[in-house]
């Protein structure tokens, strides 16, 4: 009997509740939290920031961002703490220090276990929604693209469009030099990890955008109407009398975004 991923509906080879790629999605969200917390502090304290090479002060939008950022950080911590307690209780391991960075790094170590847990799909959805909410209120420079985690320390890498390389802010070589990564190679690796993910129009748009191919769910639906994109599979209906749910492939969405014709 085939086992399907609770999140994207694709077949899971090792009988887990999540496929390996959705496990990676959870890992990437958790690994992004330390960097998000650094930027959140800027938003909360109103310190001056650099954006696209121009110095400006975040006080331009300080009050609404201060309130929203604090609220979203509180929600994120509540989500992480609840899942950390589940892991601690069921695995019999000690909880980490009571701060977002420590909890997120601790949960990364338990991603594989969570993949096999019946609540794995809930973890992916709740963590992603909470992390995405923080991303939206943080005044992060809009020209930064996620380039995957550092191979050495696991911290997220961000680059500007057009950059050929990206360096890790946290790691140094034995000679005291920064670690550099080829962005084209990193992007190719990330696309390879996610290209076979299946999901709804909003899900595949979110995944494609997370690796630098900006696509909205409405654009995906438009491509479907124009027959540029077709479902790869259908998931069971949400309601007993409802229609099957079409599932699209992330790789197809990326291909259409790049002008490649996808065979039906």
C-alpha positions as CSV (number, residue, x, y, z in Angstrom):
1,X,0.0,0.0,0.0
2,X,1.4,3.4,-1.0
3,X,1.9,5.9,1.8
4,X,1.3,9.6,0.8
5,X,2.8,12.7,2.4
6,X,0.4,14.4,4.7
7,X,1.4,17.8,3.3
8,X,1.9,17.5,-0.4
9,X,0.3,14.2,-1.2
10,X,3.4,12.7,-2.9
11,X,4.4,9.1,-2.3
12,X,6.7,8.5,0.7
13,X,9.3,5.8,0.2
14,X,10.1,5.2,3.9
15,X,6.5,5.0,5.3
16,X,6.9,8.3,7.1
17,X,4.1,10.8,7.4
18,X,6.1,13.4,5.5
19,X,8.1,13.0,2.4
20,X,11.8,13.9,2.6
21,X,11.3,17.2,0.7
22,X,8.6,18.4,3.0
23,X,11.0,17.5,5.8
24,X,13.5,19.8,4.1
25,X,10.9,22.5,4.0
26,X,10.5,22.3,7.8
27,X,14.3,22.2,8.3
28,X,14.8,25.4,6.1
29,X,12.1,27.3,8.0
30,X,13.7,26.4,11.4
31,X,17.2,27.1,10.1
32,X,16.1,30.6,9.0
33,X,14.9,31.6,12.5
34,X,18.3,32.7,14.0
35,X,18.8,35.2,11.1
36,X,15.2,36.3,11.4
37,X,15.7,37.1,15.1
38,X,18.7,39.3,14.3
39,X,16.5,41.3,11.8
40,X,13.6,41.3,14.2
41,X,15.7,43.0,16.8
42,X,16.4,45.8,14.3
43,X,12.7,46.2,13.7
44,X,11.9,46.2,17.5
45,X,14.7,48.6,18.5
46,X,14.4,50.9,15.6
47,X,18.1,50.9,14.8
48,X,19.3,52.3,11.5
49,X,19.5,49.8,8.6
50,X,21.1,49.4,5.2
51,X,18.8,48.6,2.3
52,X,19.9,48.4,-1.3
53,X,23.0,50.4,-0.4
54,X,21.1,53.4,1.1
55,X,21.2,54.2,4.9
56,X,17.8,54.9,6.3
57,X,16.1,54.6,9.7
58,X,13.4,52.0,10.4
59,X,11.6,54.6,12.5
60,X,9.9,55.6,9.2
61,X,7.5,52.7,9.9
62,X,8.6,52.0,13.5
63,X,5.3,52.0,15.4
64,X,3.2,49.6,13.3
65,X,6.1,47.4,12.6
66,X,7.1,47.3,16.3
67,X,3.6,46.2,17.4
68,X,3.3,43.6,14.6
69,X,6.8,42.3,15.0
70,X,6.4,41.7,18.7
71,X,3.1,40.0,18.2
72,X,4.4,37.7,15.5
73,X,7.5,36.8,17.5
74,X,5.3,35.8,20.4
75,X,3.2,33.6,18.2
76,X,6.2,32.0,16.7
77,X,7.7,31.2,20.1
78,X,4.3,29.7,21.2
79,X,4.3,27.4,18.2
80,X,7.9,26.3,18.6
81,X,7.5,25.7,22.4
82,X,4.4,23.6,21.9
83,X,6.1,21.3,19.4
84,X,9.3,21.2,21.5
85,X,7.3,20.0,24.5
86,X,5.8,17.2,22.4
87,X,9.3,16.1,21.3
88,X,10.6,16.3,24.8
89,X,7.7,14.4,26.3
90,X,7.6,11.6,23.7
91,X,11.4,11.2,23.3
92,X,12.3,11.8,26.9
93,X,14.9,14.5,26.1
94,X,15.6,17.7,27.9
95,X,14.2,21.0,26.5
96,X,16.6,23.6,25.2
97,X,17.0,27.1,26.6
98,X,13.9,29.2,26.6
99,X,14.6,31.4,23.6
100,X,13.6,31.2,19.9
101,X,17.1,30.6,18.5
102,X,17.9,27.8,20.9
103,X,14.5,26.2,20.4
104,X,14.7,26.4,16.6
105,X,18.2,24.9,16.5
106,X,17.1,22.1,18.9
107,X,14.1,21.3,16.8
108,X,16.3,21.0,13.7
109,X,17.9,18.0,15.3
110,X,14.5,16.3,15.6
111,X,13.2,17.0,12.1
112,X,13.7,13.4,11.0
113,X,11.8,12.1,14.0
114,X,9.0,14.6,13.3
115,X,8.8,13.3,9.7
116,X,7.6,10.0,11.1
117,X,5.3,11.4,13.7
118,X,1.5,11.5,13.0
119,X,1.4,15.2,13.7
120,X,4.3,15.9,11.2
121,X,2.0,17.7,8.7
122,X,0.7,20.0,11.5
123,X,4.3,20.8,12.4
124,X,5.2,21.8,8.9
125,X,2.1,24.0,8.4
126,X,2.2,25.7,11.8
127,X,5.9,26.4,11.7
128,X,5.8,27.7,8.2
129,X,2.8,30.0,8.8
130,X,4.5,31.4,12.0
131,X,7.9,31.9,10.3
132,X,6.3,33.5,7.2
133,X,4.3,35.9,9.4
134,X,7.6,37.1,11.0
135,X,9.2,37.4,7.6
136,X,6.4,39.7,6.4
137,X,6.7,42.2,9.3
138,X,10.5,42.3,9.3
139,X,12.0,45.1,7.2
140,X,14.3,42.7,5.3
141,X,15.9,44.1,2.2
142,X,13.7,42.9,-0.6
143,X,16.6,42.2,-2.9
144,X,17.9,39.3,-0.8
145,X,17.5,35.7,-2.1
146,X,17.7,32.6,0.0
147,X,20.6,30.4,-1.1
148,X,20.2,27.4,1.2
149,X,21.9,26.6,4.5
150,X,25.7,26.7,5.0
151,X,27.2,23.3,4.6
152,X,29.4,23.9,7.7
153,X,27.1,25.5,10.3
154,X,23.6,25.1,8.8
155,X,22.9,28.9,9.0
156,X,20.8,30.3,6.1
157,X,22.7,32.1,3.3
158,X,21.2,35.2,1.6
159,X,22.5,36.8,-1.6
160,X,21.6,39.8,-3.8
161,X,20.3,39.1,-7.3
162,X,23.1,39.0,-9.8
163,X,25.7,37.9,-7.2
164,X,27.8,34.9,-8.3
165,X,28.8,33.9,-4.8
166,X,27.5,34.1,-1.3
167,X,29.4,33.9,1.9
168,X,28.5,32.6,5.4
169,X,28.5,35.3,8.0
170,X,29.2,32.8,10.7
171,X,31.9,30.5,9.4
172,X,35.6,30.9,8.6
173,X,38.1,28.6,6.9
174,X,41.2,27.4,8.7
175,X,43.0,30.4,7.2
176,X,40.5,32.8,8.7
177,X,38.7,33.5,5.4
178,X,35.0,33.5,4.9
179,X,33.3,30.4,3.3
180,X,32.0,31.2,-0.1
181,X,29.4,29.2,-2.2
182,X,28.6,29.4,-5.9
183,X,25.1,30.6,-6.1
184,X,24.3,28.9,-9.4
185,X,25.3,25.6,-7.9
186,X,23.3,26.3,-4.7
187,X,20.2,27.2,-6.7
188,X,20.5,24.1,-8.8
189,X,20.8,21.9,-5.7
190,X,17.7,23.5,-4.1
191,X,15.6,23.2,-7.2
192,X,16.6,19.5,-7.4
193,X,15.5,19.0,-3.9
194,X,12.0,20.5,-4.4
195,X,11.3,19.9,-8.1
196,X,9.2,16.8,-7.5
197,X,7.1,18.2,-4.7
198,X,3.4,18.1,-5.4
199,X,0.8,20.4,-3.8
200,X,-2.0,22.9,-4.3
201,X,-1.5,26.1,-6.3
202,X,-0.7,28.1,-3.2
203,X,1.7,25.5,-1.9
204,X,3.8,25.1,-5.1
205,X,3.8,28.9,-5.5
206,X,5.2,29.3,-2.0
207,X,7.9,26.6,-2.5
208,X,9.0,28.1,-5.9
209,X,9.2,31.6,-4.4
210,X,11.2,30.4,-1.5
211,X,14.1,29.5,-3.9
212,X,14.0,32.7,-5.8
213,X,11.4,31.9,-8.5
214,X,8.7,34.4,-7.6
215,X,5.3,33.1,-8.5
216,X,1.9,33.8,-6.9
217,X,-0.9,31.3,-6.4
218,X,-3.1,33.4,-8.7
219,X,-0.5,33.1,-11.5
220,X,-0.4,29.4,-11.1
221,X,-4.2,29.2,-11.4
222,X,-4.0,31.4,-14.5
223,X,-1.5,29.1,-16.1
224,X,-3.8,26.2,-15.4
225,X,-6.7,28.0,-17.1
226,X,-4.5,28.6,-20.1
227,X,-3.4,25.0,-20.1
228,X,0.3,25.9,-19.6
229,X,0.2,23.8,-16.4
230,X,-1.7,20.6,-15.7
231,X,-2.1,18.6,-12.4
232,X,0.3,15.7,-11.9
233,X,-2.0,13.9,-9.5
234,X,-5.2,14.3,-7.5
235,X,-5.6,14.1,-3.8
236,X,-8.8,12.9,-2.0
237,X,-11.5,15.6,-1.6
238,X,-11.6,17.6,1.6
239,X,-15.3,16.8,1.9
240,X,-17.0,13.5,1.2
241,X,-19.1,15.0,-1.7
242,X,-16.3,17.3,-2.9
243,X,-14.2,17.1,-6.1
244,X,-10.7,15.6,-6.0
245,X,-8.0,18.2,-5.3
246,X,-5.5,18.8,-8.2
247,X,-1.8,18.6,-7.2
248,X,0.8,20.5,-9.2
249,X,4.5,19.8,-9.5
250,X,6.9,22.5,-8.3
251,X,9.4,21.7,-11.1
252,X,6.6,22.4,-13.7
253,X,5.8,25.7,-12.1
254,X,9.5,26.7,-12.2
255,X,9.7,25.6,-15.8
256,X,6.7,27.6,-16.9
257,X,8.0,30.7,-15.0
258,X,11.2,30.4,-17.0
259,X,9.3,30.1,-20.3
260,X,9.7,26.3,-20.8
261,X,6.7,24.5,-22.3
262,X,5.6,21.7,-19.9
263,X,4.3,18.5,-21.6
264,X,0.8,17.5,-20.5
